Amino acid sequence: MSALKKLASETALYGISTILGRSINFLLVFVHTAAFLPDELGINVKMYSYVAVANILYTYGMETAFFRFAAEDKQKYYNIIQSALLVSSTFFSGMLILLATPVMKGLGYPHQEIYLIWLAVIIWIDSVTAIPFARLRVEKRGKKFVIAKICNILINVGLNVFFLLGLKKIAEGDYWQAMQPLAQSLYSSSIGVGYIFLANLLANATFFLFLRKEFFDFQWQFDWAVFKEVFIYAFPILLMGLAGMVNQVFDRMLLEAYLPQDFYANLNAQQALGVYGNAYKLSIFMALSTQAFRYAAEPFFLSKTTDKNSPATMAQATKWFTIVCVFIWLGVCLNLDWLKMLFLRQAIYWQGVVVVPILLLANLFLGIYYNISVWFKLNKQTQYGTYITLVGLFITVALNILLIPRLGYMGCAYAFLASCFSMTALCYYWGQKFYPIPYPIKQISLYIVSAGLLIYVSMQFSITNLWLSIPYHNLLLLLYTLGVVVAERETLLPARLRKKLF
């Protein structure tokens, strides 16, 4: 139990930067949907989908490899891996900058080369700071990690507000007309949504300030024999990460191309992409807990390969992770009536929230998959991770192509759910064969199914009055909470209180 408490404390620490930080970053949905219409934000949705894939390619599994090999000689592997990433990242970004014109033309955004140039630099910074951040995690210097991440997000959000709610609105004459000439001289309408990329670039540049000690401690070093061993370990993780990320963002890459132009009465394909991409962001609440747990769990479990209690610890950690995620699923779905109004600032975006319950459930399964996938990393059988994610990718691609023309962006949501569930089921099946862990499957399944039924039932009774809807839906959440407390009373309640109540 002490190991679980330690994991919980580390998860909470990284959760400060992940949950608090990304929650602050989530305010950008408010900013972006207030400043731009869906067709304008379409390019933002699509370009960041490509950035997510590029980030995997740029780091090619080296973070996980560093966690695995740092125990042998931390400084040596830090130098070798960081040297490799500096060279490869500079080459990749240099090529993107040189080929910016034909690439943007091919993507359907001619004369917007500056967007790709800024994004190429953003990806380069993310890549060359990945291992210094990983080193902070290995060395248990979570506070520095937290401060750097939160400051980056605060700067990014602040710049977005300044550019889009400040300069843009003043330049367009929405308020402070006396300042309009100055704002017009500073704000360029031709850049438009590009200010989102520029704000990201300026914020990411601050990472070098926070990580200056880690960069000064770096020494150029490269040993091909050593790097080959690291790369062989990391390559399946690269394929797994690449397939996994494409699995997550491929719907936004395909939606505009496969959606019939007349599918929605009030939206064309580009507008539908903007609506879906921003409604999708409401599912971020589930991704927050998943990422916070992964930051702590991956180095934690990989450092306990010889601990005989590790399987039991993993099983309990997965159960409690699932319980937390189920509460997030319920909390968001039961409060969508007012969440959509709060974050999606123009009513045209609200029609997209129908995808949120499905996407949240998909991310819940994805979070469970990340938890139970630790077995093939501990066993050095990372090829199974590749097999699983390739299956997930195939399901995503096939179902998106099949369902988008028939169901629109709901097809994207169902495809992602089917993919995530399949990956989780496969990972559990193979994991029990090669590294048996006593997961409480019946309990986990009961929590998920009961929450799903509660969401379904609540959606059958539409209450348009928010003053009635909010207390009604949160009463349902409270009743579910009481049910969990009763089911988990042995863990959650002190012995004296259990005797009085039960």
Order of alpha helices (4+ residues) and beta strands (2+ residues): alpha-alpha-alpha-alpha-alpha-alpha-alpha-alpha-alpha-alpha-alpha-alpha-alpha-alpha-alpha-alpha-alpha-alpha-alpha-alpha-alpha-alpha-alpha-alpha-alpha-alpha
